[in-house]
Amino acid sequence: MPSDSATPQLESTFAPIGGFPSSFDVAPTITFLALYGCLVPLCVFRISSRKSRNVVQLPIVAAIIERMLNLTVRLLQATGKWPWTSATLLEYQQITLEWGWIALAHAMVAFWRSVAVNATRPDAEKGEGADQKKMRKRIKKVTYAFDGSYWVAQLLGIGAAICWRISLHDGLSQGLKSQVDGLRYSAICLAMVLILASAGGALWTRNRMQGADQRACSYLVYLYLALLVVPIYRLTQYPSFSSSNTSKTLFYIFHLTPELLISGTLVALNTRQLFQTGPWGDYYFSWRKGWTTPSAGLRKRRQRLRLVTEERKSWRWSSNRSSTTSMQDDERTEENEDAEILIPKDLEGRPTLEEVRQVKHLPVATLRSPRFATFSRHERSDAAHPPSPPPMRERTWRRLDRPSSYVVPPESGRVPSPPSAALVRDDHGHGSFCYNGSLLP
């Protein structure tokens, strides 16, 4: 461990990033701890909420927790509770300071990949566009190459921190100092190039890829540019840091503040909805093996296909039953709500429920759906209004894309602009079926 007499030598060669903790660090450290503490409820909410939690956001949450631990150690050292000369604590602080900001840039690559991959699929809103499988494969290869490069930059930074830790025991030889400087410069320059390339890739996705979420790409570009402040600050401070108050002020402003702003933004936003990551993101193993639920865009496309199918199949039917029984049956068969049975155009030759069940190989319960309103025929025995003739077969009819009833004038036997087949009621409440504009008995 370095002694007090070794401090001037450390200051004149290469001090730790952020300098050695002193009483000057108490106020800014408490401020940053309070600000990071405000992000903890947001982290808990994002992880606990089913609408926002995703694996891609976990590195952001881990970076927030780690920064709080780092600042806590720095505060204890500044107040004299823990010795600032502890080589283990200094090594931990240097490793996390070298790793944290690069990890944030690395985590945002997964968001970029999700936005770009979703743009290669058919449009979620309009149902248009081709499935660009080759482009999607290229995007994944490029983003995975970015992942590997970011890991290399993080390992170089961690190696520089470990070599700096070794120098505390072995002395400040010129060869070891050159090795530490080389690792630090390599990590910073590589990370800086990767950040610029990632921002350029997000900008290219926004401007060149049709169907890409421009708002999500803009967020990524702004966040990458904000994070670029950290490597620029580090390059201006090398080859040696200082423990002066001015140097520490610059450290808090240009190193910790961008990390805080980026972490807070990514936690405050619903990244699952904004970047359409789904619960697992767009990782190769999840889509290859099918270990993930569909993303928001894929769910919209499936919903649109379902609506198109339902528009073509507008008639639904089931056996006639009371409303109470219908509600009970519908509650028991919610999992079968997507079952569809098409009524034939020939209304006189309607099959029975048992016939449909045998043909479709479906249980009777699957023919009932709580999503569609149920309309039944009613007979009236009022003296003023003679009862309507009994129907050929008692049926409960369901209508999806048309109004539930039409007002039919008593003297008119036709409905203005009727659908091809619909349940109609006259002004006395009598119900009847209308087929191609004609009322059926």
Buried (B, 14 or more C-beta within 10 A) or exposed (E): EBEEEBBEEBBEBBBBBBBBBBEBBBEBBEEBBEBBEEBBEBBEEBBEEEEBBBBBBBBBBBBBEBBBEBBBBBBBBBEEEBEBBBBEBBBBBBBBBBBBBBBBBBBBBBBBBBBBBBBBBBBBEEEEBEEBEEBBEEBBEBBBEBBEBBEBBBBBBBBBBBBBBBBBEEEBEEEBBEBBBBBBBBBBBBBBEBBBBBBEBBBEBBEEBEBBBEEBBEBBBBBBEBBBBBBEBBEEBBEBBBBBEEBBEBBBEBBBBBBBBBBBBBBEBBBBEBBBBBBBBBBEEBBEEEEBEEBBBBBBBEEBEEEEEBEEEBBBBBBBBEEEEBEEBBEEBEEBBEBBBEBEEEBEEBBEBEEBBEEEEBEBBBBBBBEBEBBBBEEBEEEEEEEBEEBEEEBBBBBBEBEBBBEBEEEEEEBEEBBEBBBBBBEEEBBBBBBEEEBBE
